[in-house]
Amino acid sequence: MKNNTLFLQENPQGIFFKVFVQPKSSKNMITGIYSDAIKIKLTAPPVDGAANKMCIKFLAKCFKVPKTSLEIISGHTSRTKYLLYKQKHNNKDRREDIERFKKVFEQLLNAKKQLDILS
């Protein structure tokens, strides 16, 4: 089921968002949207938390934030995970962060679409 609305939710701790992880892939990449989650392919296997660690590392690099600011809240043993981007900002900065998150995902998805067109 395709849906263009990503799950992004504000709360006092920060921003919650949803990802769908496909482990043991050939490379780390955001591949699109799966339902209301960001679909991510990761090279790490789903063993001993390796894919979870890779998920945090990869997303931190994409968002240009410290790994410590991202935390998997639920879905540690599932492909569908809810993550928290921890914030200590005021409400204005949080709104800007949500817009920045959306923009980063949109840019990554558009870059992937361009590569698909060229293939």
C-alpha positions in Angstrom: 0.0 0.0 0.0 1.5 3.3 -1.1 0.8 6.5 0.8 2.6 9.8 0.6 2.0 10.8 4.2 4.9 9.9 6.5 4.4 9.2 10.1 6.0 12.1 11.9 4.7 13.1 15.3 5.9 15.7 17.8 5.9 15.2 21.6 7.8 16.8 24.5 10.8 14.5 24.0 11.2 15.2 20.3 10.0 13.8 16.9 8.8 10.3 16.4 9.0 8.7 13.0 8.5 5.3 11.5 10.9 3.3 9.3 10.6 -0.1 7.5 14.0 -1.8 7.4 15.1 -4.4 4.9 18.3 -6.0 6.3 21.1 -7.9 4.4 20.9 -5.6 1.4 23.7 -4.8 -1.0 24.0 -1.2 0.2 22.6 1.2 2.7 20.0 3.5 1.2 16.5 5.0 1.5 14.4 3.3 -1.1 11.0 5.0 -0.8 7.9 5.0 1.3 6.3 1.8 2.6 2.8 2.6 3.9 3.5 5.6 6.3 7.1 4.6 6.9 10.5 5.4 5.3 11.8 2.2 3.6 15.5 1.7 4.3 17.8 -1.0 2.9 20.7 -1.8 5.2 23.7 -4.1 4.7 23.7 -5.4 8.3 22.0 -8.7 9.1 19.2 -8.8 11.6 21.4 -10.6 14.1 22.4 -9.4 17.6 21.1 -5.9 17.0 23.4 -5.2 14.1 20.6 -3.9 11.8 19.3 -1.6 14.6 22.8 -0.2 15.1 23.3 0.3 11.4 19.8 1.9 11.1 20.8 4.6 13.8 24.2 5.2 12.2 22.8 5.5 8.7 19.9 7.8 9.6 22.2 10.0 11.8 24.4 10.4 8.8 21.5 11.3 6.5 20.1 13.9 9.0 23.6 15.1 10.0 22.8 14.7 13.7 24.7 12.8 16.4 23.9 9.1 16.7 23.0 9.7 20.4 20.1 12.0 19.3 18.3 9.0 17.6 16.7 6.1 19.5 14.7 3.1 18.5 11.6 3.3 20.7 9.8 0.1 19.5 10.3 -2.6 16.9 13.8 -3.8 18.0 13.0 -7.3 16.6 10.7 -6.1 13.8 11.3 -4.6 10.4 8.9 -1.8 11.3 10.5 0.5 13.8 9.5 3.7 15.6 12.3 6.0 16.2 12.7 9.2 18.3 14.8 12.1 17.3 15.5 13.6 20.8 15.3 17.4 21.0 16.0 20.1 23.6 14.6 23.0 21.5 11.7 25.3 21.8 8.6 24.8 19.7 9.7 27.0 16.9 12.9 25.0 16.5 11.0 21.7 16.6 8.7 22.8 13.8 11.8 23.7 11.8 13.3 20.2 12.6 10.1 18.5 11.3 10.3 20.5 8.1 14.0 19.7 7.8 13.3 16.0 8.3 10.6 16.1 5.6 12.9 18.0 3.3 15.8 15.5 3.8 13.5 12.5 3.1 12.1 14.3 0.1 15.6 15.0 -1.3 16.7 11.5 -0.7 13.6 10.1 -2.4 13.9 12.5 -5.3 17.5 11.6 -5.8 16.6 7.9 -5.9 13.8 8.6 -8.4 16.3 10.4 -10.6 18.7 7.4 -10.4 15.8 5.0 -11.3 15.0 7.1 -14.4 18.6 7.0 -15.5 18.8 3.2 -15.1 
